[in-house]
């Protein structure tokens, strides 16, 4: 019996005993695991948890066992607490025991190998070394595994495979030549297909799932959804415009996406996903944020012939149509005014939340030149400006940036009849004109060139005054009114009932019957119209007749309206 106060060298202290116990337990666990790893005995385990791709099982060891989800069919609904029959294959790098639902045995003789080969069963083997063209594998007998069927390509990975236990299938067996060939890759491919089929059957349109970016292309990214690839199109990455997925995504990045569409083509299923659908849509705030007439600033993202798209914020673009780019000139294509990447100011012309459209105006941000037209170019104002365009009915003259007026063909010249403006005018020519009418609502302004050109009528009116007696020829009579010609292109209205209608003087025309011999009168009229001397005309009482040369007294001269009124003298 030992002395209580004296340490017994055969019994370690507490800490030493604890450490020894852990080591002993670990050794026991390892040896216990080795007894199971040959697949000769199955254990009953309890499901602890289920992840995206694995099932964790309590098998009574210090560490849990792990099973791939591919070992289960899609109809099997696993939950914690379920009991499973499993066998231990080995241990992974994380310390978990690799499990199998089927007994994986290692054949001991040729008859066992023949049975496994016929059943196409999965067997366990140990990679013993690298040889020419592949690996040497111990499956109870020496077997060959081609490098192409190993499931690895990188030389470093091939070297790591030596010494590992693998699962494989016999694809060639020749007992006479003792030739055995095994395939590891086919097992991995079958498990991958099983995973894809199961995962593909689980995914539904509208599901929100986590994935990993597997590869990038110009048109989008391929995302691994746990064994199944899905396409994330570049237009579905974000609400803002993205030129290349590589600008915002990286291979290996974890991402949450929404399943948009699943289509089947033969044995293939194509899955389209979206990341932006899980983000708040920028247009939800547009009606409250952007108001009609508001001035905004943005960046030109795209330029088309019909207009330019301007990004006001990520996901919010507006269109500036070519018709809204300039007040002063007609824009044929938008690229004549703006370029991609350029920052511009614009005014909001329309907001359509339903169709998610914004109409913008570039010229409105510069100010409306028609706002001050009435003040700057009042009726009667004389202007000078270049001709911008010519049509068959008139010419357009630029008064200011964004303001044009039209000179009608009838308002070009007072001296001659103009059939087409091009007879006297050309584009770029600077002309003088007078503003004769303004319609601000229609943005129309009418001009007259002939109003600013002095005429014979203007000179005649300026050189005479009311009361002067002049000579003229009666052109026509209508009731108590007559029209008289006082000079070349100078006409007046005559009131027959006033003045000396019965006693007025007249010079009889040789032709009679109211007809005039113009060749005989030309020299006389040229001399007398200008002078207007009444004394040179012989008097002849009676009512005026067409063709007579008579004396008239001026009763009204109006330079603005260019009207002359007379009476018989």
LUMTIRO-18089 format. One record per residue (C-alpha): residue number from 1; x, y, z. Coordinates in steps of 0.25 Angstrom, whole numbers, padded with zeros to 4 digits, m for minus. Example, Ala and Ser with C-alpha at 12.3 -4.5 7.8 and 13.67 -1.06 7.14 Angstrom:
2
NODE   nr      X      Y      Z
NODE    1   0049  m0018   0031
NODE    2   0055  m0004   0029
***
This chain:
569
NODE   nr      X      Y      Z
NODE    1   0000   0000   0000
NODE    2   0006   0013  m0004
NODE    3   0009   0025   0005
NODE    4  m0001   0036   0003
NODE    5   0009   0047   0005
NODE    6   0020   0041  m0004
NODE    7   0018   0042  m0019
NODE    8   0017   0028  m0026
NODE    9   0026   0028  m0038
NODE   10   0017   0018  m0045
NODE   11   0005   0028  m0045
NODE   12   0007   0041  m0053
NODE   13   0002   0054  m0048
NODE   14  m0011   0060  m0053
NODE   15  m0006   0067  m0064
NODE   16   0003   0056  m0069
NODE   17  m0008   0046  m0067
NODE   18  m0018   0055  m0075
NODE   19  m0008   0057  m0087
NODE   20  m0005   0042  m0087
NODE   21  m0020   0039  m0087
NODE   22  m0022   0048  m0099
NODE   23  m0011   0041  m0106
NODE   24  m0016   0028  m0103
NODE   25  m0030   0031  m0108
NODE   26  m0025   0037  m0120
NODE   27  m0017   0024  m0123
NODE   28  m0029   0016  m0120
NODE   29  m0037   0025  m0129
NODE   30  m0027   0023  m0141
NODE   31  m0026   0008  m0139
NODE   32  m0041   0007  m0138
NODE   33  m0043   0015  m0151
NODE   34  m0033   0007  m0158
NODE   35  m0041  m0005  m0155
NODE   36  m0053   0001  m0161
NODE   37  m0046   0007  m0173
NODE   38  m0045  m0006  m0180
NODE   39  m0060  m0005  m0183
NODE   40  m0062  m0019  m0177
NODE   41  m0071  m0014  m0166
NODE   42  m0082  m0003  m0166
NODE   43  m0086   0006  m0155
NODE   44  m0099   0013  m0151
NODE   45  m0097   0028  m0150
NODE   46  m0107   0040  m0147
NODE   47  m0108   0052  m0156
NODE   48  m0103   0064  m0149
NODE   49  m0105   0075  m0160
NODE   50  m0107   0077  m0175
NODE   51  m0099   0087  m0183
NODE   52  m0100   0091  m0198
NODE   53  m0092   0080  m0202
NODE   54  m0089   0071  m0190
NODE   55  m0096   0063  m0179
NODE   56  m0089   0062  m0165
NODE   57  m0091   0049  m0158
NODE   58  m0087   0045  m0143
NODE   59  m0081   0031  m0144
NODE   60  m0077   0031  m0129
NODE   61  m0062   0035  m0132
NODE   62  m0056   0048  m0127
NODE   63  m0058   0054  m0140
NODE   64  m0070   0054  m0149
NODE   65  m0071   0047  m0162
NODE   66  m0075   0054  m0175
NODE   67  m0083   0049  m0187
NODE   68  m0085   0056  m0200
NODE   69  m0099   0060  m0204
NODE   70  m0097   0053  m0217
NODE   71  m0098   0040  m0209
NODE   72  m0113   0042  m0207
NODE   73  m0124   0043  m0217
NODE   74  m0132   0055  m0219
NODE   75  m0144   0049  m0213
NODE   76  m0137   0047  m0200
NODE   77  m0140   0058  m0190
NODE   78  m0129   0058  m0179
NODE   79  m0131   0065  m0166
NODE   80  m0123   0065  m0153
NODE   81  m0125   0052  m0145
NODE   82  m0127   0043  m0157
NODE   83  m0120   0029  m0155
NODE   84  m0110   0024  m0166
NODE   85  m0102   0012  m0169
NODE   86  m0088   0016  m0173
NODE   87  m0074   0011  m0175
NODE   88  m0061   0019  m0173
NODE   89  m0052   0021  m0185
NODE   90  m0042   0030  m0179
NODE   91  m0039   0044  m0173
NODE   92  m0039   0057  m0181
NODE   93  m0029   0069  m0178
NODE   94  m0039   0075  m0169
NODE   95  m0040   0064  m0160
NODE   96  m0053   0058  m0164
NODE   97  m0055   0044  m0166
NODE   98  m0059   0041  m0181
NODE   99  m0071   0032  m0181
NODE  100  m0078   0024  m0191
NODE  101  m0092   0018  m0191
NODE  102  m0087   0005  m0198
NODE  103  m0077  m0004  m0193
NODE  104  m0064  m0001  m0201
NODE  105  m0056  m0013  m0201
NODE  106  m0042  m0017  m0206
NODE  107  m0042  m0030  m0214
NODE  108  m0033  m0040  m0208
NODE  109  m0032  m0050  m0220
NODE  110  m0035  m0051  m0235
NODE  111  m0048  m0057  m0233
NODE  112  m0052  m0045  m0224
NODE  113  m0047  m0036  m0235
NODE  114  m0055  m0043  m0246
NODE  115  m0067  m0041  m0238
NODE  116  m0065  m0026  m0236
NODE  117  m0061  m0024  m0251
NODE  118  m0074  m0031  m0255
NODE  119  m0083  m0023  m0245
NODE  120  m0075  m0010  m0249
NODE  121  m0074  m0007  m0234
NODE  122  m0066   0003  m0227
NODE  123  m0054  m0002  m0220
NODE  124  m0043   0004  m0211
NODE  125  m0029   0004  m0216
NODE  126  m0016   0011  m0211
NODE  127  m0007   0019  m0221
NODE  128   0007   0013  m0219
NODE  129   0015   0021  m0229
NODE  130   0016   0029  m0242
NODE  131   0020   0021  m0254
NODE  132   0021   0024  m0269
NODE  133   0008   0028  m0274
NODE  134   0001   0027  m0261
NODE  135   0000   0021  m0247
NODE  136   0003   0008  m0240
NODE  137  m0009   0005  m0231
NODE  138  m0011  m0006  m0221
NODE  139  m0025  m0012  m0222
NODE  140  m0021  m0026  m0216
NODE  141  m0013  m0028  m0228
NODE  142  m0004  m0018  m0235
NODE  143  m0012  m0010  m0245
NODE  144  m0010   0001  m0255
NODE  145  m0017   0015  m0255
NODE  146  m0015   0023  m0267
NODE  147  m0011   0038  m0264
NODE  148  m0023   0042  m0273
NODE  149  m0033   0034  m0264
NODE  150  m0027   0039  m0251
NODE  151  m0035   0052  m0250
NODE  152  m0023   0061  m0249
NODE  153  m0014   0067  m0259
NODE  154  m0004   0076  m0252
NODE  155   0009   0069  m0249
NODE  156   0009   0074  m0235
NODE  157  m0005   0069  m0232
NODE  158  m0001   0056  m0238
NODE  159   0011   0055  m0229
NODE  160   0001   0057  m0217
NODE  161  m0007   0046  m0221
NODE  162   0004   0036  m0218
NODE  163   0001   0029  m0204
NODE  164  m0014   0033  m0204
NODE  165  m0026   0023  m0204
NODE  166  m0035   0025  m0216
NODE  167  m0048   0020  m0220
NODE  168  m0048   0014  m0234
NODE  169  m0054   0004  m0244
NODE  170  m0048  m0007  m0252
NODE  171  m0049  m0004  m0267
NODE  172  m0040  m0016  m0271
NODE  173  m0037  m0029  m0265
NODE  174  m0028  m0040  m0272
NODE  175  m0025  m0051  m0261
NODE  176  m0016  m0059  m0271
NODE  177  m0007  m0047  m0273
NODE  178  m0009  m0041  m0259
NODE  179  m0013  m0028  m0266
NODE  180  m0023  m0019  m0258
NODE  181  m0026  m0005  m0262
NODE  182  m0034   0004  m0252
NODE  183  m0041   0017  m0254
NODE  184  m0043   0028  m0243
NODE  185  m0048   0039  m0252
NODE  186  m0061   0032  m0256
NODE  187  m0065   0032  m0241
NODE  188  m0063   0047  m0240
NODE  189  m0071   0049  m0253
NODE  190  m0082   0041  m0248
NODE  191  m0083   0048  m0235
NODE  192  m0082   0061  m0242
NODE  193  m0094   0058  m0251
NODE  194  m0101   0053  m0239
NODE  195  m0099   0066  m0232
NODE  196  m0103   0074  m0244
NODE  197  m0116   0066  m0246
NODE  198  m0120   0067  m0232
NODE  199  m0116   0082  m0231
NODE  200  m0123   0085  m0244
NODE  201  m0136   0078  m0239
NODE  202  m0135   0086  m0227
NODE  203  m0134   0100  m0233
NODE  204  m0147   0107  m0237
NODE  205  m0149   0120  m0244
NODE  206  m0150   0131  m0234
NODE  207  m0141   0125  m0224
NODE  208  m0130   0133  m0218
NODE  209  m0118   0125  m0217
NODE  210  m0103   0127  m0213
NODE  211  m0092   0124  m0224
NODE  212  m0078   0125  m0227
NODE  213  m0073   0132  m0240
NODE  214  m0066   0121  m0248
NODE  215  m0062   0129  m0260
NODE  216  m0063   0142  m0267
NODE  217  m0066   0146  m0282
NODE  218  m0069   0159  m0289
NODE  219  m0084   0155  m0289
NODE  220  m0086   0151  m0275
NODE  221  m0081   0142  m0263
NODE  222  m0083   0127  m0261
NODE  223  m0087   0125  m0246
NODE  224  m0086   0111  m0239
NODE  225  m0099   0109  m0231
NODE  226  m0093   0097  m0224
NODE  227  m0090   0088  m0236
NODE  228  m0099   0094  m0246
NODE  229  m0094   0106  m0255
NODE  230  m0103   0118  m0258
NODE  231  m0101   0130  m0267
NODE  232  m0101   0144  m0261
NODE  233  m0102   0153  m0273
NODE  234  m0095   0166  m0273
NODE  235  m0108   0173  m0273
NODE  236  m0113   0166  m0260
NODE  237  m0101   0169  m0252
NODE  238  m0105   0183  m0247
NODE  239  m0115   0194  m0251
NODE  240  m0104   0203  m0256
NODE  241  m0098   0200  m0269
NODE  242  m0086   0191  m0269
NODE  243  m0077   0189  m0281
NODE  244  m0069   0177  m0276
NODE  245  m0072   0167  m0264
NODE  246  m0058   0167  m0261
NODE  247  m0059   0182  m0257
NODE  248  m0068   0178  m0245
NODE  249  m0066   0163  m0242
NODE  250  m0055   0153  m0240
NODE  251  m0053   0138  m0241
NODE  252  m0056   0131  m0228
NODE  253  m0065   0143  m0223
NODE  254  m0077   0139  m0215
NODE  255  m0090   0145  m0220
NODE  256  m0105   0144  m0217
NODE  257  m0114   0143  m0229
NODE  258  m0128   0141  m0233
NODE  259  m0132   0130  m0243
NODE  260  m0139   0137  m0255
NODE  261  m0141   0126  m0265
NODE  262  m0139   0111  m0266
NODE  263  m0139   0105  m0280
NODE  264  m0137   0091  m0285
NODE  265  m0130   0087  m0298
NODE  266  m0130   0072  m0299
NODE  267  m0122   0067  m0287
NODE  268  m0117   0081  m0284
NODE  269  m0123   0091  m0275
NODE  270  m0119   0105  m0276
NODE  271  m0121   0114  m0264
NODE  272  m0121   0129  m0265
NODE  273  m0119   0137  m0252
NODE  274  m0119   0152  m0248
NODE  275  m0111   0160  m0237
NODE  276  m0118   0173  m0240
NODE  277  m0132   0168  m0237
NODE  278  m0128   0167  m0223
NODE  279  m0124   0181  m0222
NODE  280  m0134   0193  m0220
NODE  281  m0138   0198  m0234
NODE  282  m0133   0213  m0236
NODE  283  m0146   0216  m0243
NODE  284  m0154   0214  m0231
NODE  285  m0150   0228  m0226
NODE  286  m0150   0235  m0240
NODE  287  m0164   0241  m0239
NODE  288  m0161   0248  m0226
NODE  289  m0147   0251  m0229
NODE  290  m0148   0257  m0243
NODE  291  m0158   0268  m0247
NODE  292  m0162   0274  m0260
NODE  293  m0154   0286  m0264
NODE  294  m0143   0283  m0254
NODE  295  m0128   0285  m0258
NODE  296  m0120   0273  m0257
NODE  297  m0105   0269  m0260
NODE  298  m0101   0255  m0266
NODE  299  m0091   0247  m0274
NODE  300  m0093   0243  m0288
NODE  301  m0093   0228  m0289
NODE  302  m0097   0225  m0303
NODE  303  m0099   0233  m0316
NODE  304  m0108   0229  m0326
NODE  305  m0113   0236  m0339
NODE  306  m0126   0240  m0333
NODE  307  m0121   0245  m0320
NODE  308  m0111   0243  m0308
NODE  309  m0114   0235  m0295
NODE  310  m0109   0242  m0282
NODE  311  m0107   0235  m0269
NODE  312  m0112   0244  m0257
NODE  313  m0109   0233  m0247
NODE  314  m0106   0218  m0247
NODE  315  m0118   0212  m0254
NODE  316  m0125   0225  m0258
NODE  317  m0123   0229  m0272
NODE  318  m0130   0240  m0280
NODE  319  m0131   0242  m0295
NODE  320  m0127   0255  m0302
NODE  321  m0134   0255  m0316
NODE  322  m0126   0262  m0327
NODE  323  m0138   0271  m0328
NODE  324  m0135   0276  m0314
NODE  325  m0120   0279  m0316
NODE  326  m0120   0293  m0323
NODE  327  m0129   0305  m0324
NODE  328  m0121   0310  m0336
NODE  329  m0117   0299  m0345
NODE  330  m0123   0286  m0350
NODE  331  m0115   0274  m0344
NODE  332  m0115   0262  m0353
NODE  333  m0108   0253  m0344
NODE  334  m0105   0254  m0329
NODE  335  m0090   0252  m0330
NODE  336  m0089   0265  m0337
NODE  337  m0092   0272  m0323
NODE  338  m0089   0262  m0312
NODE  339  m0079   0251  m0310
NODE  340  m0079   0238  m0301
NODE  341  m0073   0241  m0287
NODE  342  m0076   0256  m0288
NODE  343  m0083   0263  m0276
NODE  344  m0095   0271  m0280
NODE  345  m0106   0280  m0274
NODE  346  m0120   0277  m0278
NODE  347  m0134   0280  m0274
NODE  348  m0145   0269  m0271
NODE  349  m0156   0270  m0282
NODE  350  m0163   0257  m0279
NODE  351  m0164   0246  m0268
NODE  352  m0170   0233  m0271
NODE  353  m0169   0223  m0259
NODE  354  m0177   0212  m0265
NODE  355  m0168   0211  m0277
NODE  356  m0156   0216  m0269
NODE  357  m0153   0227  m0279
NODE  358  m0147   0241  m0277
NODE  359  m0148   0252  m0288
NODE  360  m0137   0262  m0287
NODE  361  m0134   0275  m0294
NODE  362  m0120   0281  m0297
NODE  363  m0124   0294  m0303
NODE  364  m0134   0297  m0292
NODE  365  m0122   0297  m0282
NODE  366  m0116   0308  m0291
NODE  367  m0128   0317  m0289
NODE  368  m0140   0320  m0299
NODE  369  m0136   0331  m0309
NODE  370  m0150   0333  m0312
NODE  371  m0153   0338  m0298
NODE  372  m0148   0352  m0302
NODE  373  m0152   0352  m0317
NODE  374  m0163   0362  m0315
NODE  375  m0155   0372  m0308
NODE  376  m0142   0371  m0316
NODE  377  m0149   0370  m0330
NODE  378  m0162   0377  m0329
NODE  379  m0171   0379  m0342
NODE  380  m0164   0390  m0350
NODE  381  m0150   0387  m0346
NODE  382  m0140   0387  m0356
NODE  383  m0130   0375  m0355
NODE  384  m0118   0370  m0363
NODE  385  m0114   0355  m0363
NODE  386  m0109   0343  m0372
NODE  387  m0118   0335  m0380
NODE  388  m0118   0321  m0374
NODE  389  m0127   0313  m0384
NODE  390  m0135   0316  m0397
NODE  391  m0148   0309  m0401
NODE  392  m0157   0312  m0413
NODE  393  m0166   0320  m0405
NODE  394  m0156   0329  m0397
NODE  395  m0143   0330  m0390
NODE  396  m0139   0328  m0375
NODE  397  m0131   0339  m0369
NODE  398  m0124   0337  m0355
NODE  399  m0126   0349  m0346
NODE  400  m0119   0343  m0334
NODE  401  m0115   0329  m0328
NODE  402  m0128   0320  m0329
NODE  403  m0136   0331  m0335
NODE  404  m0140   0331  m0350
NODE  405  m0149   0339  m0359
NODE  406  m0155   0337  m0372
NODE  407  m0155   0346  m0384
NODE  408  m0166   0342  m0393
NODE  409  m0163   0342  m0408
NODE  410  m0173   0353  m0410
NODE  411  m0166   0362  m0399
NODE  412  m0152   0361  m0406
NODE  413  m0153   0372  m0416
NODE  414  m0163   0383  m0419
NODE  415  m0157   0386  m0433
NODE  416  m0159   0373  m0440
NODE  417  m0167   0360  m0439
NODE  418  m0158   0349  m0433
NODE  419  m0162   0335  m0437
NODE  420  m0151   0328  m0428
NODE  421  m0143   0334  m0417
NODE  422  m0130   0328  m0423
NODE  423  m0132   0338  m0434
NODE  424  m0127   0349  m0424
NODE  425  m0122   0342  m0412
NODE  426  m0112   0331  m0407
NODE  427  m0109   0324  m0394
NODE  428  m0099   0331  m0386
NODE  429  m0102   0345  m0392
NODE  430  m0105   0356  m0381
NODE  431  m0118   0364  m0384
NODE  432  m0126   0375  m0378
NODE  433  m0140   0373  m0375
NODE  434  m0151   0379  m0366
NODE  435  m0160   0371  m0356
NODE  436  m0174   0371  m0361
NODE  437  m0181   0360  m0352
NODE  438  m0177   0351  m0339
NODE  439  m0184   0339  m0335
NODE  440  m0177   0335  m0322
NODE  441  m0186   0323  m0319
NODE  442  m0182   0317  m0333
NODE  443  m0168   0322  m0332
NODE  444  m0170   0329  m0346
NODE  445  m0165   0343  m0350
NODE  446  m0168   0349  m0363
NODE  447  m0159   0359  m0370
NODE  448  m0159   0368  m0382
NODE  449  m0147   0372  m0390
NODE  450  m0155   0381  m0400
NODE  451  m0160   0390  m0388
NODE  452  m0146   0395  m0386
NODE  453  m0143   0398  m0401
NODE  454  m0147   0412  m0405
NODE  455  m0157   0412  m0417
NODE  456  m0162   0422  m0427
NODE  457  m0175   0423  m0419
NODE  458  m0167   0426  m0407
NODE  459  m0160   0438  m0414
NODE  460  m0173   0443  m0420
NODE  461  m0180   0444  m0406
NODE  462  m0167   0450  m0400
NODE  463  m0166   0461  m0411
NODE  464  m0181   0465  m0410
NODE  465  m0191   0470  m0400
NODE  466  m0206   0470  m0399
NODE  467  m0213   0481  m0408
NODE  468  m0203   0480  m0419
NODE  469  m0209   0479  m0433
NODE  470  m0203   0468  m0442
NODE  471  m0206   0461  m0455
NODE  472  m0210   0447  m0457
NODE  473  m0217   0437  m0466
NODE  474  m0230   0430  m0462
NODE  475  m0228   0415  m0462
NODE  476  m0242   0410  m0458
NODE  477  m0255   0415  m0452
NODE  478  m0264   0407  m0442
NODE  479  m0276   0415  m0437
NODE  480  m0272   0428  m0431
NODE  481  m0257   0423  m0430
NODE  482  m0246   0423  m0440
NODE  483  m0232   0419  m0440
NODE  484  m0222   0428  m0446
NODE  485  m0207   0426  m0450
NODE  486  m0199   0438  m0446
NODE  487  m0186   0433  m0451
NODE  488  m0178   0420  m0454
NODE  489  m0183   0410  m0443
NODE  490  m0190   0421  m0436
NODE  491  m0205   0420  m0434
NODE  492  m0215   0427  m0426
NODE  493  m0230   0426  m0422
NODE  494  m0239   0437  m0427
NODE  495  m0253   0441  m0422
NODE  496  m0261   0445  m0434
NODE  497  m0272   0452  m0427
NODE  498  m0262   0462  m0420
NODE  499  m0255   0474  m0427
NODE  500  m0258   0479  m0441
NODE  501  m0266   0466  m0446
NODE  502  m0274   0474  m0456
NODE  503  m0264   0486  m0459
NODE  504  m0251   0479  m0458
NODE  505  m0241   0481  m0469
NODE  506  m0237   0470  m0478
NODE  507  m0229   0467  m0490
NODE  508  m0236   0459  m0501
NODE  509  m0228   0447  m0505
NODE  510  m0228   0446  m0520
NODE  511  m0233   0431  m0520
NODE  512  m0246   0434  m0514
NODE  513  m0255   0423  m0508
NODE  514  m0247   0423  m0495
NODE  515  m0235   0417  m0502
NODE  516  m0221   0422  m0501
NODE  517  m0210   0422  m0511
NODE  518  m0198   0420  m0501
NODE  519  m0187   0423  m0512
NODE  520  m0193   0437  m0514
NODE  521  m0195   0439  m0499
NODE  522  m0181   0434  m0494
NODE  523  m0173   0447  m0497
NODE  524  m0185   0456  m0492
NODE  525  m0187   0448  m0479
NODE  526  m0172   0447  m0475
NODE  527  m0172   0462  m0476
NODE  528  m0184   0466  m0469
NODE  529  m0185   0455  m0458
NODE  530  m0172   0460  m0452
NODE  531  m0176   0474  m0453
NODE  532  m0190   0473  m0450
NODE  533  m0193   0487  m0457
NODE  534  m0208   0489  m0459
NODE  535  m0207   0500  m0468
NODE  536  m0201   0491  m0479
NODE  537  m0214   0483  m0480
NODE  538  m0226   0488  m0488
NODE  539  m0239   0488  m0481
NODE  540  m0251   0480  m0486
NODE  541  m0263   0479  m0477
NODE  542  m0270   0466  m0474
NODE  543  m0269   0453  m0465
NODE  544  m0255   0446  m0466
NODE  545  m0254   0434  m0475
NODE  546  m0244   0423  m0475
NODE  547  m0231   0427  m0483
NODE  548  m0233   0442  m0481
NODE  549  m0221   0450  m0476
NODE  550  m0227   0459  m0465
NODE  551  m0222   0469  m0454
NODE  552  m0224   0464  m0439
NODE  553  m0222   0470  m0426
NODE  554  m0215   0462  m0415
NODE  555  m0224   0460  m0403
NODE  556  m0216   0450  m0395
NODE  557  m0202   0445  m0394
NODE  558  m0198   0433  m0385
NODE  559  m0184   0428  m0386
NODE  560  m0185   0417  m0376
NODE  561  m0197   0410  m0383
NODE  562  m0192   0416  m0397
NODE  563  m0205   0421  m0401
NODE  564  m0209   0434  m0409
NODE  565  m0223   0439  m0410
NODE  566  m0227   0450  m0420
NODE  567  m0239   0458  m0426
NODE  568  m0242   0464  m0439
NODE  569  m0236   0478  m0440
***
